[in-house]
Amino acid sequence: MRFVLPQAFVCLGVASLLLLGCGGGSSATATVISASTVAAFPLVDTGQTKCFDATAVIAAPSAGAAFYGQDAQFSGTQSSYTKSSDGLTVKDNVTGLTWQKSPDTNGDGVIDSLDKMTLAQAQTHITALNAASYGGYSDWRLPSIKELYSLMTFAGIDPSGYTGTDTTLLTPFINRTFFDFAYGSTANGGRIIDMNYASSTSYVYHTMASSPAQFGVNLADGRIKGYSLDMSWSGPGVSVFPIQLVRGAAYGANDFVDNGDSTITDRATKLMWSKGDSAKGLNWPEALAWVQTKNAANHLGHSDWRLPNAKELQSIVDYTRAPDTTASAAIDPLFTCTGITNEAGKADFPCYWTGTTHMSVGGADASAFGGGYAVYIAFGRAMGFMTGGDPRVAGWLDVHGAGAQRSDPKVGNPADYPQGHGPQGDAIRIYNYVRLVRDAK
């Protein structure tokens, strides 16, 4: 049963959506679930234990001090896994999901490019494994993006700047005690970070040159992106992915309740969210300070708000929504999102900071790492500036999709990045928005 909000609260289209800051899409109503019908959605902690200032590791700051309230200062449900006796599968004791231990799809004992598959090949592979009752089960499937992201651990360190060759020195974004993992090969022009695991979640619009896109989790560099399935614009043809299958009850559905006081509770994750956002962009230190200011003012009747960690914020992404498809942010229409104008001059929605630092390697020394970037989630288009010979992918584009998770410098001037950063020219905004979260009592 659903309760329909009064018409006065309903958004009136794209123009009103941006003017009023509404997160809703083309639907004429927003709804509240009046009885809990959705399974629990327990979040596994990010695993981040270090505190950072704008660039480096620091001692845990005290309340009221600069940089207080970041990821490592809040301990969520820690990961817990159990390997099967046959060594083929791993049970996640938090989410209840069972995973393949290894993405070695061809079974040759080595994880490499030969194990990567197109989505069509993956479906054939799944059918064969189920017919053979792999690991004693016949209900294997590709994980959804929220299921796959549950494996992410932000103890990982992004090797994008690594100039060495010994990958055993690197730290991926998955627990290697329980799961097999290998970095990408640099042979034939490949990259260490080319380990973009496929999910079953398609982007509801497209990326790059009007290409259909599939969301994936890169367990080498610690990001979610919508990956183009048709890569003809860059030469390789059809995209291939590492595959790690899952089984068990579907995981990741929200159960939102509008509390009528500008807060929204997700009964599935047991988190309470602010209905609105910061209404302005802030750099990362400012975002943490803004949360402390709100707590000092007992904002919305509570003084224990925090900047959400990466997994908490990703949990409220609605992957059925996108600006070009539903004229909305990628979030349930119960929430409001401030409208922005993006780098291409289009009406859009913000990226939102998390309290999670995105650690990265510097140079050839994998033991040295920096903390100058923090994780954000794109609730609007994940923009990038593309250059090259193909006019279909020139200029500012939605390169990774609404619902992508990337990272930004914690401080600095966005004007220093007029054409973004990295191979796809990821937009560097630095001044991202904030949505508050707290534990629901």
C-alpha positions as CSV (number, residue, x, y, z in Angstrom):
1,M,0.0,0.0,0.0
2,R,1.3,3.5,-0.9
3,F,0.4,6.9,0.4
4,V,0.3,9.6,-2.3
5,L,1.7,13.0,-1.3
6,P,-0.5,16.0,-1.8
7,Q,-0.4,17.6,-5.2
8,A,1.2,20.7,-3.8
9,F,4.4,18.7,-3.3
10,V,4.5,17.2,-6.8
11,C,7.0,18.5,-9.3
12,L,5.7,20.1,-12.4
13,G,8.1,19.2,-15.1
14,V,11.8,19.9,-16.0
15,A,11.7,23.7,-15.6
16,S,10.0,23.5,-12.3
17,L,12.2,20.6,-11.3
18,L,15.3,22.7,-11.6
19,L,13.7,25.8,-10.2
20,L,12.4,24.0,-7.1
21,G,15.2,21.6,-6.7
22,C,13.0,18.6,-7.1
23,G,14.6,15.2,-7.4
24,G,11.6,13.6,-9.1
25,G,11.3,12.5,-12.7
26,S,8.5,12.5,-15.2
27,S,6.0,10.8,-12.8
28,A,3.2,13.1,-11.6
29,T,3.3,11.8,-8.1
30,A,5.7,10.8,-5.4
31,T,4.9,8.0,-3.0
32,V,5.7,6.8,0.5
33,I,5.6,3.1,1.4
34,S,3.2,2.8,4.4
35,A,4.1,-0.8,5.3
36,S,7.5,-2.4,5.2
37,T,7.6,-4.8,2.3
38,V,11.3,-4.7,1.3
39,A,14.0,-7.0,2.6
40,A,16.8,-5.7,4.8
41,F,19.6,-4.1,3.0
42,P,22.6,-4.3,5.4
43,L,25.6,-2.2,4.3
44,V,29.1,-3.5,4.7
45,D,31.5,-0.9,6.0
46,T,34.0,0.7,3.6
47,G,36.9,-0.6,5.6
48,Q,38.6,2.7,5.7
49,T,40.6,3.1,9.0
50,K,42.9,6.1,8.3
51,C,42.0,9.7,8.7
52,F,43.2,12.4,6.3
53,D,43.4,16.1,5.9
54,A,43.4,17.6,2.4
55,T,46.4,15.6,1.3
56,A,47.8,13.2,3.8
57,V,47.2,10.9,6.8
58,I,46.5,12.6,10.1
59,A,45.6,11.6,13.6
60,A,41.9,11.3,14.1
61,P,40.6,14.9,14.6
62,S,38.4,15.8,17.6
63,A,34.8,17.1,17.3
64,G,34.9,20.7,16.4
65,A,38.3,20.5,14.7
66,A,39.0,20.7,11.0
67,F,38.4,17.4,9.1
68,Y,36.3,15.9,11.9
69,G,33.5,13.6,10.8
70,Q,35.1,11.6,8.0
71,D,34.6,8.0,7.1
72,A,37.2,6.4,9.4
73,Q,35.6,8.0,12.5
74,F,32.4,6.0,12.1
75,S,32.5,2.2,12.4
76,G,29.7,0.4,10.5
77,T,29.1,-3.3,10.1
78,Q,32.5,-4.8,9.3
79,S,32.9,-7.3,6.5
80,S,32.6,-11.0,7.4
81,Y,33.2,-13.9,4.9
82,T,33.2,-17.7,5.0
83,K,35.0,-19.8,2.3
84,S,33.3,-23.0,1.2
85,S,35.0,-26.3,1.9
86,D,35.5,-26.9,-1.8
87,G,37.3,-23.5,-2.2
88,L,34.9,-22.4,-5.0
89,T,32.6,-20.0,-3.2
90,V,32.6,-17.3,-0.5
91,K,29.6,-16.5,1.7
92,D,29.1,-12.9,2.7
93,N,27.8,-13.2,6.3
94,V,26.5,-9.6,6.2
95,T,24.6,-9.4,3.0
96,G,23.7,-13.1,2.8
97,L,25.0,-13.3,-0.8
98,T,27.3,-16.2,-2.0
99,W,30.0,-15.3,-4.5
100,Q,32.3,-17.1,-6.8
101,K,35.8,-17.0,-5.2
102,S,37.5,-16.3,-8.5
103,P,36.8,-14.5,-11.8
104,D,38.9,-17.2,-13.5
105,T,36.1,-18.0,-15.9
106,N,38.1,-20.3,-18.2
107,G,39.5,-22.4,-15.3
108,D,43.1,-22.3,-16.3
109,G,44.3,-21.1,-12.9
110,V,45.3,-17.7,-14.1
111,I,43.2,-14.5,-14.0
112,D,43.9,-12.5,-17.2
113,S,42.4,-11.0,-20.3
114,L,41.3,-14.4,-21.6
115,D,38.8,-14.6,-18.7
116,K,37.0,-11.4,-19.8
117,M,33.7,-11.8,-21.5
118,T,31.1,-9.8,-23.4
119,L,27.7,-9.7,-21.7
120,A,26.3,-12.3,-24.2
121,Q,29.2,-14.6,-23.5
122,A,28.6,-14.1,-19.8
123,Q,25.0,-15.3,-20.1
124,T,26.2,-18.5,-22.0
125,H,28.8,-19.0,-19.2
126,I,26.2,-18.6,-16.5
127,T,23.9,-21.1,-18.2
128,A,26.7,-23.7,-18.3
129,L,27.7,-23.2,-14.7
130,N,24.1,-23.6,-13.5
131,A,23.7,-26.7,-15.6
132,A,26.8,-28.1,-13.9
133,S,25.7,-27.0,-10.4
134,Y,28.9,-25.1,-9.9
135,G,29.8,-25.1,-6.2
136,G,26.7,-27.1,-5.5
137,Y,24.3,-24.4,-6.8
138,S,22.3,-23.8,-10.0
139,D,21.1,-20.2,-9.5
140,W,24.2,-18.2,-10.4
141,R,23.7,-14.7,-11.9
142,L,25.4,-11.5,-12.7
143,P,25.3,-9.2,-9.6
144,S,23.4,-5.9,-9.7
145,I,25.5,-2.8,-9.3
146,K,24.6,-2.5,-5.6
147,E,25.4,-6.2,-5.0
148,L,28.8,-5.9,-6.7
149,Y,29.6,-2.7,-4.8
150,S,29.1,-4.5,-1.5
151,L,32.5,-6.1,-2.2
152,M,34.3,-2.8,-2.4
153,T,36.7,-2.0,0.3
154,F,38.3,1.5,0.6
155,A,41.4,0.1,2.1
156,G,42.3,-0.2,-1.5
157,I,44.7,2.2,-3.2
158,D,44.2,3.5,-6.7
159,P,47.3,2.5,-8.8
160,S,46.5,5.0,-11.7
161,G,49.7,6.9,-11.0
162,Y,51.9,3.8,-10.4
163,T,54.9,3.7,-12.7
164,G,56.3,0.5,-11.3
165,T,55.8,-3.0,-12.7
166,D,55.4,-5.2,-9.6
167,T,51.6,-5.5,-9.0
168,T,52.1,-7.6,-5.9
169,L,52.9,-4.3,-4.1
170,L,49.5,-2.9,-4.9
171,T,46.3,-3.0,-2.8
172,P,43.0,-3.6,-4.7
173,F,39.6,-2.6,-3.6
174,I,38.5,-6.2,-2.7
175,N,39.4,-8.5,0.2
176,R,42.2,-10.7,-1.1
177,T,42.1,-13.0,1.9
178,F,38.8,-14.4,0.6
179,F,38.7,-13.5,-3.1
180,D,41.1,-14.1,-6.0
181,F,42.1,-11.0,-7.9
182,A,44.6,-9.9,-10.5
183,Y,45.4,-6.6,-12.1
184,G,45.2,-5.9,-15.8
185,S,48.1,-6.7,-18.1
186,T,50.2,-3.9,-19.6
187,A,50.9,-6.0,-22.6
188,N,49.5,-4.8,-26.0
189,G,48.7,-1.4,-24.6
190,G,46.6,-2.6,-21.6
191,R,46.6,-0.9,-18.3
192,I,46.9,-2.2,-14.7
193,I,43.6,-0.6,-13.9
194,D,41.7,-2.5,-16.6
195,M,39.6,-4.7,-14.2
196,N,36.0,-3.3,-14.7
197,Y,33.8,-6.1,-13.3
198,A,30.4,-6.3,-15.0
199,S,27.1,-5.9,-13.2
200,S,23.6,-6.7,-14.5
201,T,22.6,-3.0,-14.2
202,S,22.3,-1.1,-17.5
203,Y,22.5,2.7,-17.7
204,V,19.0,3.9,-18.5
205,Y,20.4,6.4,-21.1
206,H,23.7,6.1,-22.9
207,T,27.4,7.2,-22.7
208,M,30.0,8.3,-25.2
209,A,28.8,8.0,-28.8
210,S,25.2,7.2,-28.1
211,S,26.4,3.8,-26.9
212,P,24.4,1.6,-24.6
213,A,26.3,1.3,-21.3
214,Q,26.6,-1.2,-18.5
215,F,27.5,-0.2,-15.0
216,G,30.6,-1.9,-13.6
217,V,32.8,-1.8,-10.5
218,N,36.5,-1.4,-11.0
219,L,38.1,-3.3,-8.2
220,A,41.6,-2.2,-9.3
221,D,41.0,1.6,-9.1
222,G,38.0,1.9,-6.9
223,R,35.2,3.4,-9.1
224,I,31.8,2.7,-10.5
225,K,31.3,3.7,-14.2
226,G,28.9,3.1,-17.0
227,Y,31.0,1.4,-19.6
228,S,30.1,1.7,-23.3
229,L,29.1,-1.6,-24.8
230,D,29.8,-0.5,-28.4
231,M,33.4,0.6,-28.4
232,S,33.6,1.1,-32.2
233,W,34.4,4.8,-31.7
234,S,37.7,3.8,-30.1
235,G,38.6,0.7,-32.1
236,P,38.3,-2.4,-29.9
237,G,34.6,-3.2,-30.8
238,V,32.5,-4.9,-28.2
239,S,33.4,-4.4,-24.5
240,V,34.6,-7.3,-22.4
241,F,34.6,-7.5,-18.6
242,P,35.8,-9.7,-15.7
243,I,32.9,-11.7,-14.4
244,Q,32.3,-12.6,-10.7
245,L,28.9,-14.3,-10.2
246,V,26.6,-14.2,-7.2
247,R,23.6,-16.1,-5.9
248,G,21.1,-15.6,-3.1
249,A,18.2,-13.3,-2.4
250,A,18.2,-10.1,-4.3
251,Y,20.0,-7.4,-2.3
252,G,19.9,-3.6,-2.6
253,A,16.2,-2.5,-2.6
254,N,15.3,0.6,-0.5
255,D,12.3,1.1,1.7
256,F,11.9,4.8,2.1
257,V,9.5,6.6,4.4
258,D,9.0,10.4,4.3
259,N,8.9,11.4,8.0
260,G,7.1,14.6,7.3
261,D,9.9,16.7,8.9
262,S,12.3,17.1,6.0
263,T,13.9,13.7,6.8
264,I,13.5,10.4,5.0
265,T,14.2,7.0,6.6
266,D,15.3,4.0,4.7
267,R,14.0,1.1,6.7
268,A,16.0,-1.4,4.6
269,T,19.4,0.1,5.6
270,K,18.2,1.7,8.9
271,L,19.6,5.1,7.9
272,M,17.9,8.5,8.1
273,W,18.6,11.1,5.4
274,S,18.0,14.8,5.0
275,K,15.4,15.3,2.3
276,G,17.2,18.3,0.9
277,D,20.8,19.0,0.2
278,S,23.4,21.7,1.0
279,A,21.9,23.9,-1.9
280,K,25.5,24.9,-2.8
281,G,28.8,23.4,-3.7
282,L,31.5,22.9,-1.0
283,N,35.0,21.6,-1.1
284,W,35.7,18.6,1.0
285,P,37.0,20.4,4.2
286,E,34.1,22.8,3.9
287,A,31.6,19.9,3.6
288,L,32.9,18.3,6.8
289,A,32.7,21.7,8.5
290,W,29.2,22.3,7.2
291,V,28.0,19.1,8.8
292,Q,29.4,20.2,12.2
293,T,27.6,23.5,11.8
294,K,24.3,21.7,11.2
295,N,24.9,19.5,14.2
296,A,25.6,22.5,16.4
297,A,22.3,23.9,15.3
298,N,20.4,20.6,16.0
299,H,19.4,20.6,12.3
300,L,16.0,19.0,11.7
301,G,15.9,18.0,15.4
302,H,19.2,16.0,15.4
303,S,22.8,16.6,16.3
304,D,24.4,13.5,15.0
305,W,24.4,14.0,11.3
306,R,27.4,12.9,9.3
307,L,28.8,13.0,5.8
308,P,27.8,9.6,4.4
309,N,30.5,7.1,3.5
310,A,30.8,5.9,-0.1
311,K,28.6,2.8,0.4
312,E,25.9,4.7,2.4
313,L,25.6,7.3,-0.3
314,Q,25.6,4.8,-3.2
315,S,22.8,2.9,-1.4
316,I,20.3,5.6,-2.3
317,V,21.1,5.9,-6.0
318,D,18.1,5.0,-8.1
319,Y,19.6,3.4,-11.2
320,T,16.3,3.5,-13.0
321,R,16.6,7.3,-13.2
322,A,18.8,9.7,-15.1
323,P,18.5,13.3,-16.3
324,D,18.1,12.4,-20.0
325,T,15.5,9.6,-19.3
326,T,13.4,10.7,-16.4
327,A,14.3,14.5,-16.2
328,S,15.5,13.8,-12.7
329,A,18.5,13.0,-10.6
330,A,19.2,9.3,-10.0
331,I,17.4,9.3,-6.7
332,D,13.9,8.5,-5.5
333,P,11.5,11.5,-6.0
334,L,10.9,11.8,-2.3
335,F,14.3,13.5,-2.2
336,T,15.1,17.0,-3.5
337,C,18.2,17.8,-5.5
338,T,19.4,21.3,-6.3
339,G,19.6,21.9,-10.0
340,I,22.9,23.0,-11.6
341,T,24.2,23.8,-15.0
342,N,26.8,21.4,-16.1
343,E,30.0,21.8,-18.1
344,A,28.2,21.4,-21.4
345,G,25.7,24.2,-20.4
346,K,22.8,21.7,-19.8
347,A,20.5,21.7,-16.8
348,D,21.7,18.9,-14.6
349,F,22.1,17.7,-11.0
350,P,25.1,17.7,-8.7
351,C,27.7,15.2,-7.6
352,Y,27.7,14.6,-3.8
353,W,30.6,14.2,-1.5
354,T,31.2,11.3,0.8
355,G,33.4,11.2,3.9
356,T,35.6,8.5,2.2
357,T,39.1,9.4,1.0
358,H,40.1,7.9,-2.3
359,M,43.7,6.8,-1.7
360,S,46.1,6.7,-4.6
361,V,49.6,5.6,-5.4
362,G,52.3,8.1,-6.4
363,G,55.1,7.2,-8.7
364,A,57.0,3.9,-8.6
365,D,56.9,3.5,-4.9
366,A,53.7,1.6,-4.1
367,S,54.2,2.1,-0.4
368,A,53.8,5.8,-0.7
369,F,50.2,7.0,-1.2
370,G,48.3,10.2,-1.1
371,G,45.0,11.3,0.3
372,G,44.3,14.3,-1.8
373,Y,41.1,13.0,-3.4
374,A,37.7,12.0,-1.9
375,V,34.9,9.9,-3.3
376,Y,31.8,11.4,-4.8
377,I,28.7,9.9,-6.3
378,A,27.2,11.5,-9.5
379,F,23.4,11.9,-9.2
380,G,23.4,13.8,-12.5
381,R,25.4,13.1,-15.6
382,A,29.0,12.0,-14.9
383,M,30.6,14.5,-17.3
384,G,33.9,14.2,-19.2
385,F,35.7,16.1,-21.9
386,M,36.6,13.8,-24.8
387,T,39.4,14.5,-27.3
388,G,40.5,12.5,-30.3
389,G,39.8,11.9,-33.9
390,D,36.2,10.7,-33.7
391,P,33.8,13.7,-33.8
392,R,31.1,11.5,-32.2
393,V,32.9,11.7,-28.9
394,A,34.3,15.2,-28.9
395,G,33.8,17.8,-26.2
396,W,31.8,17.5,-23.0
397,L,29.7,14.3,-22.7
398,D,28.1,12.1,-20.1
399,V,31.0,9.6,-20.1
400,H,30.1,7.4,-17.2
401,G,26.4,7.8,-16.3
402,A,24.3,9.1,-13.5
403,G,25.1,6.8,-10.6
404,A,28.8,6.7,-11.3
405,Q,31.3,6.9,-8.4
406,R,34.5,8.7,-9.0
407,S,36.7,11.1,-7.0
408,D,37.7,14.7,-6.9
409,P,40.5,16.8,-5.4
410,K,39.5,17.8,-1.9
411,V,40.6,21.4,-2.4
412,G,41.6,23.5,-5.4
413,N,40.3,25.6,-8.3
414,P,38.1,23.8,-10.8
415,A,39.3,26.3,-13.4
416,D,42.6,24.6,-13.4
417,Y,40.9,21.6,-15.2
418,P,39.2,23.2,-18.2
419,Q,39.1,19.9,-20.0
420,G,38.7,17.6,-17.0
421,H,41.2,15.0,-16.0
422,G,42.3,11.5,-17.0
423,P,41.6,9.4,-20.2
424,Q,38.0,10.4,-20.4
425,G,38.5,14.0,-19.2
426,D,36.5,13.4,-16.0
427,A,35.0,16.8,-14.9
428,I,36.8,18.2,-11.9
429,R,34.3,20.2,-9.8
430,I,35.8,20.2,-6.3
431,Y,32.8,22.1,-5.1
432,N,30.3,19.2,-4.7
433,Y,27.1,19.1,-2.7
434,V,26.2,17.4,0.5
435,R,23.3,15.2,1.7
436,L,23.3,14.4,5.4
437,V,22.8,11.0,7.0
438,R,22.5,9.6,10.5
439,D,21.7,6.2,12.0
440,A,17.9,5.8,12.4
441,K,16.9,5.0,16.0
